[in-house]
């Protein structure tokens, strides 16, 4: 049984398979609680109710896209500093610029390379491999 660290991650994507893959990859990082949202509007509502340590945000979704959801989350009191990482198949430079302009902190391309995914998440969660190995 995994020990709970209290760190909570929100995965936002309109494609169920993408959410499942991200949740599976996150599940390999010890001691995280993972929530999921189907679109940007759900992510904004969930962010009003819950404090997240990190949000993985798809760029293109129905109802509300990732950049707009990020802007709205940043307006929620206490949510200005939460790391929001774009997680998208659009790896063009323009997409990266759009993410940063919207207030996202970093960018992960789909399909994710497991080592890059893990290292990026650990960096933004403020965790180190050696600490994880001690807790597993």
Residue pairs with C-beta under 8 A, 6 or more apart in sequence:
2 30
2 31
3 30
3 31
3 135
4 31
4 33
5 30
5 31
5 32
5 135
6 33
7 31
7 32
7 33
7 53
7 54
7 125
8 32
8 33
8 34
8 35
8 50
8 51
8 52
8 53
9 26
9 32
9 33
9 34
9 35
9 52
9 53
9 54
9 55
9 56
9 121
9 125
10 34
10 35
10 36
10 37
10 43
10 46
10 47
10 50
10 52
10 54
10 55
10 56
11 19
11 22
11 23
11 26
11 34
11 35
11 36
11 37
11 56
11 87
12 36
12 37
12 38
12 39
12 40
12 42
12 43
12 55
12 56
12 57
12 58
12 61
12 66
12 69
13 19
13 22
13 36
13 38
13 56
13 58
13 61
13 87
14 38
14 39
14 58
14 61
14 62
15 58
18 58
18 87
18 110
19 36
19 38
21 112
22 56
22 87
22 112
23 34
23 36
25 112
25 114
25 117
25 118
26 32
26 34
26 121
27 34
28 118
29 118
29 121
29 122
29 125
29 127
29 132
30 132
30 135
30 136
31 135
32 125
35 46
35 50
35 52
37 43
37 46
38 61
38 63
39 61
39 62
39 63
39 64
39 69
40 57
40 61
40 63
40 64
40 65
40 66
40 68
40 69
40 72
41 63
41 64
41 69
42 63
43 55
43 57
43 64
43 69
43 73
44 64
44 69
44 72
44 73
44 76
46 52
47 55
47 73
47 76
47 79
47 82
48 76
51 78
51 79
51 82
52 82
53 82
53 83
53 125
54 82
54 83
54 84
54 85
54 121
54 124
54 125
55 73
55 82
55 83
55 84
55 85
56 85
56 87
56 108
57 66
57 69
57 70
57 84
57 85
57 86
57 87
57 104
58 66
58 86
58 87
58 88
59 65
59 66
59 67
59 86
59 88
59 90
59 95
59 98
59 99
60 66
60 88
60 90
64 72
66 86
66 88
66 99
66 102
66 104
67 98
67 99
67 101
67 102
67 104
68 102
70 84
70 99
70 102
70 103
70 104
71 102
71 103
73 79
73 82
73 84
73 103
74 80
74 103
83 105
83 106
83 124
83 125
84 103
84 104
84 105
85 104
85 105
85 106
85 107
85 108
85 120
85 121
85 124
86 95
86 96
86 99
86 104
86 106
86 107
86 108
87 108
87 110
87 112
88 95
88 99
88 107
88 108
88 109
88 110
89 109
89 110
89 111
91 107
91 109
95 107
96 107
99 107
100 107
105 124
106 120
106 124
108 116
108 117
108 120
122 128
122 129
122 132
